[in-house]
Amino acid sequence: MCGIFAAIKLKGYFEPNEYSAFVRSTDLVSYRGPDDAGYASMTATGPARPSHPFTIFLGHRRLSILDLSAAGHQPMTDGHGLWIVFNGEIFNFLELREMLQRRGHTFRSRTDTEVILKLYAEFGEAGFAQMNGMWAMVLIDLPRRRVVVSRDRFSMKPLYITEQNGACYFASELKQISALLPSVQPNAALMSRFLDQASHCDSPETFYLGIHHVPAATNVLLDLTSGKLSSERYWIFGICGEANVPNAAEQFRELLLDSIRIRLRSDVKVGILLSGGLDSTAITTLAQQIVPNLETYSVISDGPCSEEPFIDIANRAAGCPGMKIRIRPDGVLDSIQRVIFHNDGPVGGLNVVAQFLMMQAIRRHSDSTVLLSGQGADEVLLGYLKYYFFFLRQMVRSGKFATACSESLSALIQGTVWHQFEFGKSRRYRATAGPRKFLRPASERLQLGKWDSVWQSQIADIEQFSIPALTHYEDCSSMAFGLEVRHPFLDHRLVEYSVGLPATEKIRSGWLKFLLRSAVPEMPPQIRWRRDKQGFVLPESEWLKTDLRHTIERIFQTSVLEELELLDAQSFLAFYHEFCAGARGIWHNEITRIVLAELWLRQFKEIWSPPAVQLVSA
């Protein structure tokens, strides 16, 4: 886990004084890599001194996880014209290393970074499809005069790109690039979609106009001779099966166990993020069977929605030592600005702030550097309530009325889905629900409920909506404190298998994520058959009505969002007061994300180019 930066001049040369600017951009994210720093400049013919003109710059901040020695220093070269800066982990690097040794390759380190260099030397960029992991990398191939940029299958590691003034820039965070640009402007269309539907990863766009994500599961190729950029996907989803699969739970269990096993590979201490829910409890239960006495870390809060009882149950059952971090509203208020800074944009809710505070506490009070997370299970195994209703719709449309009726009745009897449904939360998916009246949309509304099948909805969430947003938040929160988070449910083998199963393997008898409940029977029954779905739960609604009320009323007296013609501030305050009075059909997140967007734009406004910003729709 690290922070990377790269600059490629397409025409002419960078001047020597630009070297120090690129070093500063690399070091802007020193918190991502507190253990080491490295910089290299070169031309197409080889390394160049910092005092000489150059066409390529590579910068790296290292968080040491594998091979803690100086042999893991980056930028790394193979000595034959290949150079790399790499952020992430390749979990099957030992198997790949053994395969490459059989083919005659030798190694001077125990790092996965060197494995990538040798894999590329042997197979070219096609070799990246053999990697099981999370990554963002820039690889320079001087003999072939090309640059290869690659990002993992599920957007777990961030990588941004922009082309400005005859140069391409790549970075782990937006602030590394924006610091070099003569002007920056906010992306009105994307901000509008975020305010209305909480979506901001549905395209390669970012909140900074002109800076884009490198797409997941994609290799970007840059020809240093012609300056031509091209891209190609190296991985796509398979086809969803129709028939139920014999022993599906057993096969899933083996994949999950192996995913956890290879994600426990580390030369530093590994812990587990435990929420008390099904997903993190499953990981805790299985991980303890591989490496006993792993420590868990959990967020708790005061009030009736605290997950502390379930966290205690999970820890006792697995025999884990656990650390609990209590979150209070004053801590959340004090940390919001820092969270927004590290995310380079507004975040989806106060649970992201709680996640940030948890990472801070882990760094301060434990010696763990690597953390296992349950992120991804809801998307892969149909854990969200919306999937249940998409499933019923699919059954009805395909004429399976008996199945739809049976499932609905089972959910009522079991006290699961129907008892958790909240009409306000479904608004973003309903085609008949337009934007709230206080919003002034700058883009068309996304049709988030348009999918013909549950399978299509799953893939959209994994590729465009849910997973890219959630992994972004988790990456920013953890890397702010030099921590690495790994996701066993996002092993591509497990994802391919689970998403390819028919929905009836994952939704059954009124239960969501039925496959996971069946696959890990040794989980405590209080959690295995828990009827409500929670996450990192906070009394967010109550805080918005009480502790945060003065702040909300104050900042919307002079709103930047209103200045940019994205909402009417007084209408929003009227809506907020309805929420405070207990109006039905208003989800607390509709308030939170607008407040957080306002706070981020106030930060962002400080770097707008004078004399005034013309807000441009992408």
Buried (B, 14 or more C-beta within 10 A) or exposed (E): BBBBBBBBBBEEEBEBEBBEBBBBBBBBBEBBBBBBBBBBBBBBEEBBEBEEBBBBBBBBBBBBBBBBEEBBBBBBBBEEBBBBBBBBBBBBBBBBBEBBEEEEBEBEBBBBBBBBBBBBBBBEBEBBBBBBBBBBBBBBBBEBBBBBBBBBBBBBBBBBBBBEEEBBBBBBBBBBBBBBBEEBBBBBBBBBBBBBBBBBBBBBBBBBBBBBBBBBBBBBBBBBEEBEBEEEEBBEBEEBEEEEBEEBBEBBBBBBBBBBBBBBBBBBEBBBBBBBBBBBBBBBBBBBEEEEEBBBBBBBBEEEBBBBEBBBBBBEBBEBEBBBBBBBBEBBBEBBEBBBBBBBBBBBBBBBBBBBBBBBBBBEEBEBBBBBBBBBBBBBBBBBBBBBBBBBBBBEEEEBEEBBEBBBEBBEEBEBBBEBEEEBBBBBBEEEBEBBEBBBBBBEBBEBBEBEBBBBBBBBBBBBBBBBBBBBBBBBBBBBBBBBBBBBBBBBEBBBBBBBBBBBBBBBEBBBBBBBBBBBEEBBEBBBEBEEBBBBBBBBBBBBBEBBBEBBEEBBEEBBBBBBEBBBBEBBBEBBBEBBEEEEEBBBBBBBBBBBBBBBBBBBEEBBEEEEBEBEEB
